[in-house]
Amino acid sequence: MSDALARLRRWEESGATWRVLVRTPESVELALLTCDAGEEVDRLRSGDRAVLDHVAAREEDRERDA
């Protein structure tokens, strides 16, 4: 697992959320949000294919749950 994906998964496992700010076919930039008020506290930028796939899968899950 890449460092970027490990960081994102730890973020999710702690109950916090994220929002896609910018996405290209080669990279993604995420706003890392607090779990309570949804305030941005950091950003994660990555071109790692594992991160791109993880983000795409999570967004598909969210669309199905909506």
N, C-alpha and C positions, 0 to 999 in steps of 0.2 A: 504494500500500500504506500502510495506517495505521501510525502509530508503534507501537501496541500489537502489531500483527501482525508488524511488522519485528522487534521485540524478541523475541517468542516464536520466530520462525523462526531468529534468530541463536542463541537458547538451544538449540534443537534441533540446529542445524548444528554447534554446538560439542560435541555428544555428550551433552549434559545432558538430563534428562527433566523431566516435570511431572506433577502429579496434580490432578484436579478436586476442589476443596474444596466449592464451592457453585455450583449452577447454577440459574438461573431462565430463563424464556423470554426475558428482556431482558438478562441479564448472566451472567458467569462469573467465578469467582475460582479461580485456579490456584496451587498451591504449586510453586515452581521448585526443582528438586532437583539435587543434584550428580550428576555422571555416575559417580562411583565408589561412594560409600557411600549415595547416595540421601537425603542430608540436605537438609532445607529451608533454603534460603539467602535466599529472597525470595518475594514474592507478586506476582501480576499480576491486577488486577481490570479488567474491560473489559465494556462494553456494545456494543462495535463488532461489527456483523454479520459482518464478515470474520473476526474472531477466533472468534466463536461457530461459524461454518461450518467453520473450520480445526480447531477442537477436536473438533467432531462427526465430521468426516471422519477424523481421526487415531484417534478411539476406534473407529470402524467398522473401520479397518484393523487395529487391535489385536485386536478380536473375531474377525476372520477368521483372523488368524495364530495365535490361541490354540488 
